[in-house]
Amino acid sequence: MDKFSKNICRDVKSILFVQKKSSCKLSKRQKSTLLGLGLGRIGSKSILPNTPEVLGMLKKINHVVDFSFEVEENFNK
């Protein structure tokens, strides 16, 4: 099953991003996408709402970040 399936993303309220690779050899466009997600160094973390824009950015740099979908119940705790 595709990670970006609408069935999976429907109930998700937020996405946790963790940068796992360096941005040194990325293109300018990919680096700006990382900055747009609030990441900059290896190990940095960011939680963003589940929107089509954020999912599009995730598709562009999914080889550089780890991510997990957080359902609203887990997010409020």
PDB file of N, CA, C and O in Angstrom:
ATOM      1  N   MET A   1       0.831  -1.182   0.000  1.00  0.00           N
ATOM      2  CA  MET A   1       0.000   0.000   0.000  1.00  0.00           C
ATOM      3  C   MET A   1       0.879   1.250   0.000  1.00  0.00           C
ATOM      4  O   MET A   1       1.889   1.300   0.702  1.00  0.00           O
ATOM      5  N   ASP A   2       0.510   2.220  -0.756  1.00  0.00           N
ATOM      6  CA  ASP A   2       1.266   3.453  -0.887  1.00  0.00           C
ATOM      7  C   ASP A   2       1.196   4.282   0.396  1.00  0.00           C
ATOM      8  O   ASP A   2       0.125   4.413   0.988  1.00  0.00           O
ATOM      9  N   LYS A   3       2.329   4.844   0.829  1.00  0.00           N
ATOM     10  CA  LYS A   3       2.373   5.652   2.050  1.00  0.00           C
ATOM     11  C   LYS A   3       1.516   6.902   1.943  1.00  0.00           C
ATOM     12  O   LYS A   3       1.061   7.438   2.953  1.00  0.00           O
ATOM     13  N   PHE A   4       1.299   7.357   0.742  1.00  0.00           N
ATOM     14  CA  PHE A   4       0.598   8.611   0.539  1.00  0.00           C
ATOM     15  C   PHE A   4      -0.857   8.402   0.146  1.00  0.00           C
ATOM     16  O   PHE A   4      -1.494   9.312  -0.385  1.00  0.00           O
ATOM     17  N   SER A   5      -1.377   7.229   0.400  1.00  0.00           N
ATOM     18  CA  SER A   5      -2.750   6.923   0.041  1.00  0.00           C
ATOM     19  C   SER A   5      -3.713   7.828   0.795  1.00  0.00           C
ATOM     20  O   SER A   5      -3.506   8.117   1.973  1.00  0.00           O
ATOM     21  N   LYS A   6      -4.753   8.270   0.124  1.00  0.00           N
ATOM     22  CA  LYS A   6      -5.728   9.143   0.768  1.00  0.00           C
ATOM     23  C   LYS A   6      -6.465   8.424   1.884  1.00  0.00           C
ATOM     24  O   LYS A   6      -6.927   9.062   2.830  1.00  0.00           O
ATOM     25  N   ASN A   7      -6.582   7.098   1.789  1.00  0.00           N
ATOM     26  CA  ASN A   7      -7.259   6.352   2.842  1.00  0.00           C
ATOM     27  C   ASN A   7      -6.482   6.428   4.150  1.00  0.00           C
ATOM     28  O   ASN A   7      -7.087   6.511   5.219  1.00  0.00           O
ATOM     29  N   ILE A   8      -5.166   6.401   4.086  1.00  0.00           N
ATOM     30  CA  ILE A   8      -4.337   6.488   5.283  1.00  0.00           C
ATOM     31  C   ILE A   8      -4.366   7.911   5.821  1.00  0.00           C
ATOM     32  O   ILE A   8      -4.476   8.108   7.031  1.00  0.00           O
ATOM     33  N   CYS A   9      -4.272   8.889   4.959  1.00  0.00           N
ATOM     34  CA  CYS A   9      -4.121  10.278   5.373  1.00  0.00           C
ATOM     35  C   CYS A   9      -5.427  10.932   5.813  1.00  0.00           C
ATOM     36  O   CYS A   9      -5.401  12.038   6.351  1.00  0.00           O
ATOM     37  N   ARG A  10      -6.550  10.288   5.600  1.00  0.00           N
ATOM     38  CA  ARG A  10      -7.836  10.915   5.897  1.00  0.00           C
ATOM     39  C   ARG A  10      -8.013  11.209   7.392  1.00  0.00           C
ATOM     40  O   ARG A  10      -8.481  12.290   7.748  1.00  0.00           O
ATOM     41  N   ASP A  11      -7.652  10.279   8.261  1.00  0.00           N
ATOM     42  CA  ASP A  11      -7.871  10.441   9.694  1.00  0.00           C
ATOM     43  C   ASP A  11      -6.700  11.107  10.409  1.00  0.00           C
ATOM     44  O   ASP A  11      -6.767  11.344  11.615  1.00  0.00           O
ATOM     45  N   VAL A  12      -5.659  11.402   9.701  1.00  0.00           N
ATOM     46  CA  VAL A  12      -4.456  11.957  10.301  1.00  0.00           C
ATOM     47  C   VAL A  12      -4.602  13.465  10.437  1.00  0.00           C
ATOM     48  O   VAL A  12      -5.019  14.150   9.503  1.00  0.00           O
ATOM     49  N   LYS A  13      -4.250  13.974  11.622  1.00  0.00           N
ATOM     50  CA  LYS A  13      -4.337  15.409  11.859  1.00  0.00           C
ATOM     51  C   LYS A  13      -2.984  16.101  11.740  1.00  0.00           C
ATOM     52  O   LYS A  13      -2.917  17.284  11.409  1.00  0.00           O
ATOM     53  N   SER A  14      -1.911  15.368  12.008  1.00  0.00           N
ATOM     54  CA  SER A  14      -0.583  15.989  11.931  1.00  0.00           C
ATOM     55  C   SER A  14       0.455  14.950  11.528  1.00  0.00           C
ATOM     56  O   SER A  14       0.225  13.744  11.617  1.00  0.00           O
ATOM     57  N   ILE A  15       1.613  15.457  11.077  1.00  0.00           N
ATOM     58  CA  ILE A  15       2.708  14.607  10.632  1.00  0.00           C
ATOM     59  C   ILE A  15       3.974  15.038  11.362  1.00  0.00           C
ATOM     60  O   ILE A  15       4.295  16.225  11.421  1.00  0.00           O
ATOM     61  N   LEU A  16       4.682  14.072  11.911  1.00  0.00           N
ATOM     62  CA  LEU A  16       5.959  14.327  12.584  1.00  0.00           C
ATOM     63  C   LEU A  16       7.078  14.045  11.595  1.00  0.00           C
ATOM     64  O   LEU A  16       7.159  12.949  11.040  1.00  0.00           O
ATOM     65  N   PHE A  17       7.944  15.036  11.370  1.00  0.00           N
ATOM     66  CA  PHE A  17       9.082  14.896  10.475  1.00  0.00           C
ATOM     67  C   PHE A  17      10.366  14.880  11.293  1.00  0.00           C
ATOM     68  O   PHE A  17      10.511  15.655  12.237  1.00  0.00           O
ATOM     69  N   VAL A  18      11.304  13.995  10.933  1.00  0.00           N
ATOM     70  CA  VAL A  18      12.630  13.956  11.539  1.00  0.00           C
ATOM     71  C   VAL A  18      13.632  13.861  10.395  1.00  0.00           C
ATOM     72  O   VAL A  18      13.557  12.942   9.580  1.00  0.00           O
ATOM     73  N   GLN A  19      14.567  14.802  10.329  1.00  0.00           N
ATOM     74  CA  GLN A  19      15.563  14.782   9.258  1.00  0.00           C
ATOM     75  C   GLN A  19      16.592  13.700   9.553  1.00  0.00           C
ATOM     76  O   GLN A  19      17.173  13.672  10.638  1.00  0.00           O
ATOM     77  N   LYS A  20      16.820  12.804   8.585  1.00  0.00           N
ATOM     78  CA  LYS A  20      17.745  11.688   8.791  1.00  0.00           C
ATOM     79  C   LYS A  20      19.012  11.790   7.961  1.00  0.00           C
ATOM     80  O   LYS A  20      19.988  11.099   8.251  1.00  0.00           O
ATOM     81  N   LYS A  21      19.024  12.639   6.931  1.00  0.00           N
ATOM     82  CA  LYS A  21      20.206  12.795   6.083  1.00  0.00           C
ATOM     83  C   LYS A  21      20.565  14.264   5.952  1.00  0.00           C
ATOM     84  O   LYS A  21      19.742  15.150   6.185  1.00  0.00           O
ATOM     85  N   SER A  22      21.808  14.500   5.576  1.00  0.00           N
ATOM     86  CA  SER A  22      22.298  15.848   5.393  1.00  0.00           C
ATOM     87  C   SER A  22      21.699  16.487   4.145  1.00  0.00           C
ATOM     88  O   SER A  22      21.287  15.801   3.210  1.00  0.00           O
ATOM     89  N   SER A  23      21.662  17.808   4.153  1.00  0.00           N
ATOM     90  CA  SER A  23      21.134  18.533   3.001  1.00  0.00           C
ATOM     91  C   SER A  23      22.243  19.028   2.074  1.00  0.00           C
ATOM     92  O   SER A  23      21.976  19.804   1.157  1.00  0.00           O
ATOM     93  N   CYS A  24      23.476  18.592   2.298  1.00  0.00           N
ATOM     94  CA  CYS A  24      24.620  19.095   1.534  1.00  0.00           C
ATOM     95  C   CYS A  24      24.494  18.882   0.028  1.00  0.00           C
ATOM     96  O   CYS A  24      24.744  19.807  -0.745  1.00  0.00           O
ATOM     97  N   LYS A  25      24.118  17.702  -0.395  1.00  0.00           N
ATOM     98  CA  LYS A  25      24.102  17.408  -1.828  1.00  0.00           C
ATOM     99  C   LYS A  25      22.710  17.507  -2.442  1.00  0.00           C
ATOM    100  O   LYS A  25      22.459  16.952  -3.512  1.00  0.00           O
ATOM    101  N   LEU A  26      21.812  18.207  -1.773  1.00  0.00           N
ATOM    102  CA  LEU A  26      20.474  18.411  -2.307  1.00  0.00           C
ATOM    103  C   LEU A  26      20.460  19.635  -3.216  1.00  0.00           C
ATOM    104  O   LEU A  26      21.311  20.517  -3.106  1.00  0.00           O
ATOM    105  N   SER A  27      19.494  19.671  -4.101  1.00  0.00           N
ATOM    106  CA  SER A  27      19.335  20.849  -4.950  1.00  0.00           C
ATOM    107  C   SER A  27      18.798  22.009  -4.110  1.00  0.00           C
ATOM    108  O   SER A  27      18.326  21.809  -2.991  1.00  0.00           O
ATOM    109  N   LYS A  28      18.873  23.216  -4.658  1.00  0.00           N
ATOM    110  CA  LYS A  28      18.361  24.384  -3.946  1.00  0.00           C
ATOM    111  C   LYS A  28      16.877  24.227  -3.648  1.00  0.00           C
ATOM    112  O   LYS A  28      16.397  24.630  -2.589  1.00  0.00           O
ATOM    113  N   ARG A  29      16.177  23.650  -4.573  1.00  0.00           N
ATOM    114  CA  ARG A  29      14.738  23.461  -4.410  1.00  0.00           C
ATOM    115  C   ARG A  29      14.429  22.513  -3.247  1.00  0.00           C
ATOM    116  O   ARG A  29      13.516  22.761  -2.459  1.00  0.00           O
ATOM    117  N   GLN A  30      15.195  21.436  -3.152  1.00  0.00           N
ATOM    118  CA  GLN A  30      14.988  20.486  -2.060  1.00  0.00           C
ATOM    119  C   GLN A  30      15.394  21.095  -0.716  1.00  0.00           C
ATOM    120  O   GLN A  30      14.741  20.855   0.300  1.00  0.00           O
ATOM    121  N   LYS A  31      16.473  21.881  -0.715  1.00  0.00           N
ATOM    122  CA  LYS A  31      16.887  22.547   0.520  1.00  0.00           C
ATOM    123  C   LYS A  31      15.817  23.516   1.002  1.00  0.00           C
ATOM    124  O   LYS A  31      15.539  23.597   2.198  1.00  0.00           O
ATOM    125  N   SER A  32      15.221  24.247   0.073  1.00  0.00           N
ATOM    126  CA  SER A  32      14.175  25.192   0.472  1.00  0.00           C
ATOM    127  C   SER A  32      12.930  24.454   0.961  1.00  0.00           C
ATOM    128  O   SER A  32      12.206  24.962   1.817  1.00  0.00           O
ATOM    129  N   THR A  33      12.678  23.272   0.427  1.00  0.00           N
ATOM    130  CA  THR A  33      11.570  22.459   0.920  1.00  0.00           C
ATOM    131  C   THR A  33      11.836  22.011   2.349  1.00  0.00           C
ATOM    132  O   THR A  33      10.931  22.022   3.183  1.00  0.00           O
ATOM    133  N   LEU A  34      13.083  21.614   2.638  1.00  0.00           N
ATOM    134  CA  LEU A  34      13.453  21.250   4.009  1.00  0.00           C
ATOM    135  C   LEU A  34      13.224  22.428   4.963  1.00  0.00           C
ATOM    136  O   LEU A  34      12.660  22.258   6.044  1.00  0.00           O
ATOM    137  N   LEU A  35      13.660  23.608   4.559  1.00  0.00           N
ATOM    138  CA  LEU A  35      13.462  24.794   5.396  1.00  0.00           C
ATOM    139  C   LEU A  35      11.982  25.103   5.566  1.00  0.00           C
ATOM    140  O   LEU A  35      11.554  25.532   6.638  1.00  0.00           O
ATOM    141  N   GLY A  36      11.204  24.886   4.518  1.00  0.00           N
ATOM    142  CA  GLY A  36       9.762  25.098   4.593  1.00  0.00           C
ATOM    143  C   GLY A  36       9.077  24.167   5.576  1.00  0.00           C
ATOM    144  O   GLY A  36       8.050  24.511   6.161  1.00  0.00           O
ATOM    145  N   LEU A  37       9.651  22.983   5.753  1.00  0.00           N
ATOM    146  CA  LEU A  37       9.116  22.030   6.726  1.00  0.00           C
ATOM    147  C   LEU A  37       9.640  22.301   8.132  1.00  0.00           C
ATOM    148  O   LEU A  37       9.225  21.638   9.083  1.00  0.00           O
ATOM    149  N   GLY A  38      10.539  23.261   8.275  1.00  0.00           N
ATOM    150  CA  GLY A  38      11.078  23.596   9.590  1.00  0.00           C
ATOM    151  C   GLY A  38      12.248  22.723   9.988  1.00  0.00           C
ATOM    152  O   GLY A  38      12.530  22.577  11.178  1.00  0.00           O
ATOM    153  N   LEU A  39      12.939  22.137   9.018  1.00  0.00           N
ATOM    154  CA  LEU A  39      14.082  21.270   9.284  1.00  0.00           C
ATOM    155  C   LEU A  39      15.348  21.938   8.765  1.00  0.00           C
ATOM    156  O   LEU A  39      15.284  22.784   7.872  1.00  0.00           O
ATOM    157  N   GLY A  40      16.492  21.566   9.315  1.00  0.00           N
ATOM    158  CA  GLY A  40      17.730  22.172   8.842  1.00  0.00           C
ATOM    159  C   GLY A  40      18.955  21.342   9.147  1.00  0.00           C
ATOM    160  O   GLY A  40      19.944  21.407   8.417  1.00  0.00           O
ATOM    161  N   ARG A  41      18.909  20.568  10.206  1.00  0.00           N
ATOM    162  CA  ARG A  41      20.047  19.742  10.593  1.00  0.00           C
ATOM    163  C   ARG A  41      19.586  18.307  10.796  1.00  0.00           C
ATOM    164  O   ARG A  41      18.403  18.045  11.018  1.00  0.00           O
ATOM    165  N   ILE A  42      20.524  17.396  10.718  1.00  0.00           N
ATOM    166  CA  ILE A  42      20.199  16.003  10.959  1.00  0.00           C
ATOM    167  C   ILE A  42      19.674  15.866  12.387  1.00  0.00           C
ATOM    168  O   ILE A  42      20.277  16.379  13.329  1.00  0.00           O
ATOM    169  N   GLY A  43      18.564  15.181  12.537  1.00  0.00           N
ATOM    170  CA  GLY A  43      17.969  14.978  13.845  1.00  0.00           C
ATOM    171  C   GLY A  43      16.939  16.021  14.236  1.00  0.00           C
ATOM    172  O   GLY A  43      16.262  15.863  15.252  1.00  0.00           O
ATOM    173  N   SER A  44      16.805  17.086  13.452  1.00  0.00           N
ATOM    174  CA  SER A  44      15.807  18.096  13.797  1.00  0.00           C
ATOM    175  C   SER A  44      14.405  17.545  13.537  1.00  0.00           C
ATOM    176  O   SER A  44      14.195  16.723  12.645  1.00  0.00           O
ATOM    177  N   LYS A  45      13.450  18.021  14.343  1.00  0.00           N
ATOM    178  CA  LYS A  45      12.082  17.512  14.291  1.00  0.00           C
ATOM    179  C   LYS A  45      11.104  18.646  14.072  1.00  0.00           C
ATOM    180  O   LYS A  45      11.345  19.790  14.459  1.00  0.00           O
ATOM    181  N   SER A  46       9.990  18.299  13.439  1.00  0.00           N
ATOM    182  CA  SER A  46       8.949  19.277  13.189  1.00  0.00           C
ATOM    183  C   SER A  46       7.607  18.559  13.109  1.00  0.00           C
ATOM    184  O   SER A  46       7.516  17.472  12.540  1.00  0.00           O
ATOM    185  N   ILE A  47       6.569  19.162  13.675  1.00  0.00           N
ATOM    186  CA  ILE A  47       5.218  18.627  13.574  1.00  0.00           C
ATOM    187  C   ILE A  47       4.395  19.632  12.794  1.00  0.00           C
ATOM    188  O   ILE A  47       4.309  20.801  13.168  1.00  0.00           O
ATOM    189  N   LEU A  48       3.787  19.171  11.702  1.00  0.00           N
ATOM    190  CA  LEU A  48       2.998  20.042  10.844  1.00  0.00           C
ATOM    191  C   LEU A  48       1.624  19.448  10.613  1.00  0.00           C
ATOM    192  O   LEU A  48       1.457  18.232  10.714  1.00  0.00           O
ATOM    193  N   PRO A  49       0.628  20.280  10.303  1.00  0.00           N
ATOM    194  CA  PRO A  49      -0.714  19.763  10.034  1.00  0.00           C
ATOM    195  C   PRO A  49      -0.749  18.989   8.716  1.00  0.00           C
ATOM    196  O   PRO A  49       0.074  19.209   7.827  1.00  0.00           O
ATOM    197  N   ASN A  50      -1.700  18.097   8.614  1.00  0.00           N
ATOM    198  CA  ASN A  50      -1.860  17.288   7.408  1.00  0.00           C
ATOM    199  C   ASN A  50      -2.637  18.105   6.374  1.00  0.00           C
ATOM    200  O   ASN A  50      -3.863  18.199   6.432  1.00  0.00           O
ATOM    201  N   THR A  51      -1.905  18.689   5.436  1.00  0.00           N
ATOM    202  CA  THR A  51      -2.511  19.449   4.348  1.00  0.00           C
ATOM    203  C   THR A  51      -1.938  18.938   3.032  1.00  0.00           C
ATOM    204  O   THR A  51      -0.878  18.313   3.027  1.00  0.00           O
ATOM    205  N   PRO A  52      -2.608  19.187   1.932  1.00  0.00           N
ATOM    206  CA  PRO A  52      -2.065  18.761   0.632  1.00  0.00           C
ATOM    207  C   PRO A  52      -0.696  19.374   0.331  1.00  0.00           C
ATOM    208  O   PRO A  52       0.135  18.745  -0.325  1.00  0.00           O
ATOM    209  N   GLU A  53      -0.464  20.587   0.804  1.00  0.00           N
ATOM    210  CA  GLU A  53       0.818  21.248   0.570  1.00  0.00           C
ATOM    211  C   GLU A  53       1.945  20.522   1.291  1.00  0.00           C
ATOM    212  O   GLU A  53       3.012  20.304   0.717  1.00  0.00           O
ATOM    213  N   VAL A  54       1.714  20.148   2.545  1.00  0.00           N
ATOM    214  CA  VAL A  54       2.730  19.448   3.330  1.00  0.00           C
ATOM    215  C   VAL A  54       2.982  18.058   2.746  1.00  0.00           C
ATOM    216  O   VAL A  54       4.128  17.609   2.697  1.00  0.00           O
ATOM    217  N   LEU A  55       1.934  17.378   2.308  1.00  0.00           N
ATOM    218  CA  LEU A  55       2.116  16.057   1.691  1.00  0.00           C
ATOM    219  C   LEU A  55       2.907  16.156   0.391  1.00  0.00           C
ATOM    220  O   LEU A  55       3.693  15.262   0.075  1.00  0.00           O
ATOM    221  N   GLY A  56       2.705  17.239  -0.367  1.00  0.00           N
ATOM    222  CA  GLY A  56       3.476  17.446  -1.586  1.00  0.00           C
ATOM    223  C   GLY A  56       4.949  17.658  -1.291  1.00  0.00           C
ATOM    224  O   GLY A  56       5.811  17.152  -2.010  1.00  0.00           O
ATOM    225  N   MET A  57       5.240  18.408  -0.232  1.00  0.00           N
ATOM    226  CA  MET A  57       6.638  18.615   0.160  1.00  0.00           C
ATOM    227  C   MET A  57       7.258  17.305   0.629  1.00  0.00           C
ATOM    228  O   MET A  57       8.430  17.036   0.366  1.00  0.00           O
ATOM    229  N   LEU A  58       6.471  16.496   1.320  1.00  0.00           N
ATOM    230  CA  LEU A  58       6.953  15.195   1.785  1.00  0.00           C
ATOM    231  C   LEU A  58       7.322  14.298   0.612  1.00  0.00           C
ATOM    232  O   LEU A  58       8.324  13.585   0.671  1.00  0.00           O
ATOM    233  N   LYS A  59       6.542  14.325  -0.432  1.00  0.00           N
ATOM    234  CA  LYS A  59       6.842  13.506  -1.613  1.00  0.00           C
ATOM    235  C   LYS A  59       8.157  13.916  -2.269  1.00  0.00           C
ATOM    236  O   LYS A  59       8.860  13.077  -2.831  1.00  0.00           O
ATOM    237  N   LYS A  60       8.487  15.190  -2.199  1.00  0.00           N
ATOM    238  CA  LYS A  60       9.710  15.684  -2.841  1.00  0.00           C
ATOM    239  C   LYS A  60      10.983  15.317  -2.086  1.00  0.00           C
ATOM    240  O   LYS A  60      12.041  15.167  -2.696  1.00  0.00           O
ATOM    241  N   ILE A  61      10.891  15.173  -0.767  1.00  0.00           N
ATOM    242  CA  ILE A  61      12.109  14.914   0.005  1.00  0.00           C
ATOM    243  C   ILE A  61      11.962  13.717   0.939  1.00  0.00           C
ATOM    244  O   ILE A  61      12.589  13.684   1.997  1.00  0.00           O
ATOM    245  N   ASN A  62      11.150  12.741   0.567  1.00  0.00           N
ATOM    246  CA  ASN A  62      10.937  11.598   1.459  1.00  0.00           C
ATOM    247  C   ASN A  62      12.187  10.751   1.654  1.00  0.00           C
ATOM    248  O   ASN A  62      12.232   9.942   2.581  1.00  0.00           O
ATOM    249  N   HIS A  63      13.204  10.912   0.808  1.00  0.00           N
ATOM    250  CA  HIS A  63      14.452  10.167   0.972  1.00  0.00           C
ATOM    251  C   HIS A  63      15.369  10.811   2.015  1.00  0.00           C
ATOM    252  O   HIS A  63      16.370  10.213   2.407  1.00  0.00           O
ATOM    253  N   VAL A  64      15.038  12.017   2.464  1.00  0.00           N
ATOM    254  CA  VAL A  64      15.873  12.747   3.406  1.00  0.00           C
ATOM    255  C   VAL A  64      15.275  12.731   4.818  1.00  0.00           C
ATOM    256  O   VAL A  64      15.995  12.933   5.796  1.00  0.00           O
ATOM    257  N   VAL A  65      13.973  12.494   4.926  1.00  0.00           N
ATOM    258  CA  VAL A  65      13.304  12.572   6.225  1.00  0.00           C
ATOM    259  C   VAL A  65      12.617  11.258   6.573  1.00  0.00           C
ATOM    260  O   VAL A  65      12.237  10.483   5.696  1.00  0.00           O
ATOM    261  N   ASP A  66      12.466  11.027   7.876  1.00  0.00           N
ATOM    262  CA  ASP A  66      11.576   9.998   8.391  1.00  0.00           C
ATOM    263  C   ASP A  66      10.315  10.720   8.816  1.00  0.00           C
ATOM    264  O   ASP A  66      10.372  11.869   9.255  1.00  0.00           O
ATOM    265  N   PHE A  67       9.195  10.067   8.693  1.00  0.00           N
ATOM    266  CA  PHE A  67       7.951  10.712   9.074  1.00  0.00           C
ATOM    267  C   PHE A  67       7.009   9.685   9.671  1.00  0.00           C
ATOM    268  O   PHE A  67       7.097   8.491   9.386  1.00  0.00           O
ATOM    269  N   SER A  68       6.117  10.170  10.495  1.00  0.00           N
ATOM    270  CA  SER A  68       5.072   9.318  11.051  1.00  0.00           C
ATOM    271  C   SER A  68       3.797  10.136  11.131  1.00  0.00           C
ATOM    272  O   SER A  68       3.810  11.325  11.451  1.00  0.00           O
ATOM    273  N   PHE A  69       2.708   9.470  10.832  1.00  0.00           N
ATOM    274  CA  PHE A  69       1.404  10.115  10.892  1.00  0.00           C
ATOM    275  C   PHE A  69       0.881  10.012  12.309  1.00  0.00           C
ATOM    276  O   PHE A  69       0.936   8.944  12.920  1.00  0.00           O
ATOM    277  N   GLU A  70       0.374  11.115  12.836  1.00  0.00           N
ATOM    278  CA  GLU A  70      -0.164  11.129  14.191  1.00  0.00           C
ATOM    279  C   GLU A  70      -1.650  11.407  14.133  1.00  0.00           C
ATOM    280  O   GLU A  70      -2.089  12.414  13.577  1.00  0.00           O
ATOM    281  N   VAL A  71      -2.422  10.500  14.716  1.00  0.00           N
ATOM    282  CA  VAL A  71      -3.858  10.680  14.802  1.00  0.00           C
ATOM    283  C   VAL A  71      -4.144  11.665  15.929  1.00  0.00           C
ATOM    284  O   VAL A  71      -3.336  11.809  16.846  1.00  0.00           O
ATOM    285  N   GLU A  72      -5.267  12.331  15.868  1.00  0.00           N
ATOM    286  CA  GLU A  72      -5.575  13.401  16.814  1.00  0.00           C
ATOM    287  C   GLU A  72      -5.507  12.925  18.264  1.00  0.00           C
ATOM    288  O   GLU A  72      -5.089  13.695  19.129  1.00  0.00           O
ATOM    289  N   GLU A  73      -5.900  11.694  18.559  1.00  0.00           N
ATOM    290  CA  GLU A  73      -5.879  11.174  19.937  1.00  0.00           C
ATOM    291  C   GLU A  73      -4.463  11.230  20.502  1.00  0.00           C
ATOM    292  O   GLU A  73      -4.268  11.688  21.628  1.00  0.00           O
ATOM    293  N   ASN A  74      -3.479  10.773  19.744  1.00  0.00           N
ATOM    294  CA  ASN A  74      -2.097  10.745  20.210  1.00  0.00           C
ATOM    295  C   ASN A  74      -1.516  12.151  20.302  1.00  0.00           C
ATOM    296  O   ASN A  74      -0.655  12.408  21.143  1.00  0.00           O
ATOM    297  N   PHE A  75      -1.971  13.054  19.456  1.00  0.00           N
ATOM    298  CA  PHE A  75      -1.415  14.393  19.415  1.00  0.00           C
ATOM    299  C   PHE A  75      -1.796  15.205  20.660  1.00  0.00           C
ATOM    300  O   PHE A  75      -1.009  16.034  21.119  1.00  0.00           O
ATOM    301  N   ASN A  76      -2.985  14.975  21.205  1.00  0.00           N
ATOM    302  CA  ASN A  76      -3.458  15.745  22.350  1.00  0.00           C
ATOM    303  C   ASN A  76      -2.859  15.294  23.670  1.00  0.00           C
ATOM    304  O   ASN A  76      -2.965  16.021  24.657  1.00  0.00           O
ATOM    305  N   LYS A  77      -2.246  14.146  23.729  1.00  0.00           N
ATOM    306  CA  LYS A  77      -1.697  13.638  24.996  1.00  0.00           C
ATOM    307  C   LYS A  77      -0.394  14.302  25.342  1.00  0.00           C
ATOM    308  O   LYS A  77       0.202  13.992  26.374  1.00  0.00           O
TER     309      LYS A  77
END
